[in-house]
Amino acid sequence: MTPQDWESPETFHAPGGEALYGGSEQAAAYALRPLSTGEVLDRTFAIYRAHFWLFAGLASLAGAFSLVLNAIQMVVHHIVLLHYGIKIAGLATQMASGVMAILLLPVEALVYAASVYALCEVYLGRRTTAKESLQATIGRWLRYVGIALWQGWSAVWLVLVLVVPGAILLAIGARATGLVVVGGFILFAGIFGGTVYGVIAYIRNSLAIPAALMEQTGVRASMRRSKTLATDTKGRIFVVLLIAFALYMVAGAIEAPMLFFIARSPFQEHVMAQAAVLLIGFVGHTLVSPVALIGLTLVYFDQRVRMEAFDLVMLMGGSAAPEVAAWAPAPAVEIPAATAGVPATDAGGASGETAEPMGSDEHV
């Protein structure tokens, strides 16, 4: 890693000698330039270490809410188990899981958006807190929930469309070999083919919340934007998600012995073991989820730098205002007549291409 990759706000200067963003105090904390996959991961963990309490604090809000819901579910499970038996308790647990997912989704989406906000502030050399990040994003929480629903549905719809009919054919065709074969084939295609498709679809849509926050776009426009930005970087997004998944698996491995102990005697009370499982889940979510959020947002930044010269957009004053809209490119940046058709090298740029208005609809 070269030294200039980690220049501080005090030392990072534009080519003309003035600090980035026209000499304002809001200088970039990290150089905006194309990054390799290794550099994205390196920078992800470096930012996380430098601002651990900010990102872990935000993640702990969703983790704490999930912890409370899981504790309630555990209590309900035990009450139903004592009065109605294990079959009814299992059904009640499944219903409670669905309710939990519905209640947890808005909190997770809001925390994701607040983490993106915090990362943008950090990346641009400004200070922020978890409270300020939440206050800046809570007004558009419904938009982020809509994006999260779309992302989740895009990942599971094909599995549901194929698995449900396959399972039905297997159930009703127990004595008909033909139906069993067809049902098994559909079930296999749904589980494996649908999972592969779901992963690809989720990767394509994984940059939607950063796009919605940075560019102030709606749900549908954010999803289209994510697909555009993820076109040539699916491999890097997959690596970021895979590393986060591996870290989650470490937490799952710690939980596994206690889960096995609980499963061996489901009719007995395992309060301490279940409490330990809930606590490990909370700690794991708090520590791991920022890795994926930071990594995906850095990929978003990197794709805009590669595809739209986002670094030049910021150099031309994209962060002048302190509001969230400061990160989005202006509707149009007028180029003076004297420099409208002049190559970037003559107008203070670095390449030999003709300067174009940044932030137009072609770039958003």
Order of alpha helices (4+ residues) and beta strands (2+ residues): alpha-alpha-alpha-alpha-alpha-alpha-alpha-alpha-alpha-alpha-alpha-alpha
